[in-house]
Amino acid sequence: MNEGFRKRLTRAAKTGRRIAIAAAAGTVAVGSICYTHAAGAGIETIFDEHYYADMYPDLKEAYGYDRAALLEHFMTYGLSEGREMNELIDIVKYREKYQDLQDAFGDDWDAYVAHYLSYGAIEHRDNGTDFDPVDYLNRYGDLQDAFGNDILAAYRHYQEQGRQEGREGRSESVVEAEKASKHSSPAVEEKPSEPETKNFEIQSVEVVSSGRIRVTLNRETEQSLALEAFSIICNSGGSDMTILSVSTNDNMVYDLVTTYYRDQEYDIQITLPDGTAISKVFDYRTDCAQISGINAVRTSAGEARITYNSDEPGYFYYILRENGQALARAASAGEFEATESEIISSGVRTEMRQHENVLTITGLTEGMPYTMYYVAVNTEGKATLVNSLSIDGEVHVENAAAIKGASVFAEKLANGEFLYGFEIELETATSESLTLGQFDISCPLNQTTLGEVRTSDNRIYRVYMQRGTVPKGNNTYTILINLKDGTQLKGSCYLDLQAPNVSARSIEWEDADTVKVTVNSDEAGTLYYAIQDQVEGEGTIVSKDPTQIYANGTKFSMGYGLNYITIRGVKEGQWFCYASEDASGNREDFYSYEQIPEYTAQEPGETSKPKITGVTVLNASNGVKLKVVFNQGVKGLYDNGETQISGVDKKLGFVATYGSEGDLEDNVLMLSVMDPSISLPEGSHTLTIVFCDGTTLTFDFTV
């Protein structure tokens, strides 16, 4: 861009000068509008705050995805700096390239947008980007049927779906020139494969869990990419990620194991074998619930069933957007994408359970496809990134008969190895035993390889995976059985082969022979524990056999989060040994242990430290509410995210308000459980309060 033109742009942008289209002169046609949304369209109509922020990290750091702030920046500075606001049109290049437009519109930026949507696109004028909306519509009949000549709808479809589907968005002339160049080169004989003409792109980057990242390309690489092909750069001033390993089953989806770094923005870069580099910016967020296996099925004209798995309880929020013409109209009003704050404040909230979840969406328009934007928030108020899910407009007709029941098993062999498989129960016994080839069991994360099938009654079948293979946990498996008469049976089961992950947080003396042990668990279940004088192999990495603890240890009913165990008759130097079990019977292959510390008598109460003097249950059901009284004011000290009540099978979220009682100020904490469906069962409970400085207080109360 020449300096004189840049200065003119700067003056025009800062003054915000506009000239009405009706007053434009010259050879540019400004009459009736041919394309949907062109009338009244302007920069604000097509400005893409996500593209603008993602393209320029300095702006994203300053404004996030604040549409108003980013739009103001673009109009005030971005235009004069030659910045791009979307992939549909580079408005600065469009103006600079065509003198007839400059003569007609001058500094009326909205007029350039309206002209391109009305005439420039159909005239194949250079929009300054690689995307050609007219050729995109002409190339695909289904898009013409859906969008007609709607330029904006074509652009939005390419943004959200077309690119991921591998559709070609460039102009036909560019595509043909590339083909001609390719065929004219002397070379090696090529496979007439259409995907070979598509450039490689990173379709998505998903943070699966802490230290695990899944990268999906738009097509397969010829050979598996090695670890050296990947690098992850921090965009926020922090450390880059160290990639420990890379694996793939199909040369398209790559799983990366990395060292753990802070949650922030990163740029993943992949160097392909031909030296081409591709990259994508992504956010790394792991201090929240991890959602997997999400799926949508249109069960009727007006309903859809959504299934997903979560590793934490909390709440699931979503907003629906209609696809097609209606989606384009929403896009023109800046409502196409939903932000995290919008989804949480205005979306539909549903309770999210740990592990499997099913919700039904009603009120859908017959035949209309939708995009669902969703956010999951755990009980500590930490949210996932915004994700989307497509809901088809066509009703899914289930032709298969239902399997009565299915579950996963782990069978331990004499040598200590495990054989994994699926126990499947049919409604009625088959006339002859089914063969292995009649079973098809699939996992959303990887291929399931079956080994053999056993049955004693032709009704309950145990289908084993091949020896040495381990199924992916915390996933829903789909089971299909093809009978000889052509009938198909279908079922599913959730795979959870992991025992609860339990850690001993602290062991504190209550008197000379009594300790209180605090343990934290990521799942409700049963804790087996024993007090031992010694631990064989203590301090080594050799697994400690839990057989005797499961057989003879003390059983403790354990809830999600913090739990408290009072143990009498113990001595310093002994060992608290424990192993867990969940409701499905999953047990650990080892036991953990913590040494009971040296006995120290409790010091007399210190008035400088807060203490709980009483807990009153104001409501034990349909919205639990507690009144907690302290010996001093506690306003500003309380950490809401760590509060827990024992005896509840999930972690709780609270709304906290302060009050005063007696001669003290702000010494009363009113705690209301966020989930109104939670109730406290009758019996003894322990309330845990954690302050911001790490001080932990507990108080036993009875319902």
Number of C-alpha atoms within 10 A of each C-alpha: 11 7 8 9 12 17 13 12 22 20 14 20 21 13 12 13 12 15 15 10 18 9 9 18 14 12 10 15 14 18 10 9 16 14 19 19 20 23 14 12 20 20 18 17 18 21 23 23 23 17 15 23 21 17 16 12 16 13 17 18 14 12 15 16 19 15 18 12 14 24 19 12 14 22 19 19 16 20 22 21 15 17 16 23 24 18 20 27 24 19 24 23 16 21 21 15 15 12 12 14 21 17 15 21 24 18 21 20 22 20 26 26 25 23 23 23 26 24 18 16 20 17 10 14 14 18 21 17 16 14 19 25 26 22 19 23 23 14 16 12 12 11 19 16 11 15 20 17 19 22 26 24 28 27 24 22 18 20 14 13 13 17 15 17 12 18 16 20 22 16 17 16 10 11 15 11 11 13 12 11 10 13 12 9 8 7 8 6 7 9 7 8 7 7 13 12 13 13 12 18 18 20 18 15 21 15 20 17 19 18 18 18 19 18 18 19 18 20 21 15 15 10 10 16 19 14 14 11 14 20 16 20 17 20 18 15 10 14 13 16 19 16 19 11 14 20 16 16 12 15 16 20 22 19 20 21 18 17 13 15 17 14 14 15 18 21 18 18 17 20 16 15 14 6 9 10 14 15 16 17 20 19 16 24 22 22 15 20 26 20 20 19 16 17 14 19 19 22 17 17 17 16 17 22 16 18 17 18 23 23 20 23 23 27 21 25 23 22 21 20 21 20 23 19 17 16 20 26 18 16 20 21 12 17 13 19 21 22 19 20 11 13 21 21 11 12 19 15 17 13 15 25 18 19 20 19 15 14 15 13 15 12 9 18 13 13 14 16 19 21 19 19 21 24 24 31 22 25 23 19 15 16 22 21 17 17 15 17 15 17 22 17 21 15 16 13 10 9 10 14 14 15 19 15 15 21 17 20 21 15 12 11 9 7 6 9 12 16 18 23 23 22 18 21 18 17 12 11 13 13 9 9 15 19 14 15 11 12 17 15 19 16 17 14 16 12 13 18 16 20 15 15 19 16 14 9 12 16 17 20 20 20 23 22 20 15 14 9 15 15 20 17 14 18 22 24 24 16 19 19 22 17 14 9 6 8 11 16 18 19 20 19 18 17 20 20 20 17 22 24 15 21 17 19 13 15 19 17 21 16 13 15 13 16 23 16 19 16 18 19 20 19 27 24 21 21 24 22 24 19 21 14 14 13 16 11 10 11 7 8 7 10 13 17 15 21 14 11 21 21 10 11 18 14 17 15 15 28 24 25 22 25 25 24 15 13 16 13 9 18 17 16 15 17 20 22 22 25 28 31 23 20 12 14 15 17 20 21 14 15 19 20 19 19 17 20 16 12 17 12 10 11 6 6 9 8 9 8 9 19 19 18 11 14 19 14 15 14 15 15 14 13 16 20 22 18 18 21 22 19 16 21 19 19 14 10 14 18 15 18 18 21 23 24 23 22 22 19 16 22 26 23 22 21 11 16 13 17 17 15 13 6 7 13 14 17 21 24 21 18 21 20 19 17 17 11 11 17 16 21 13 10 9 12 19 17 21 19 22 18 18 13 9 12 13 14 14 16 16 13 14 13 12
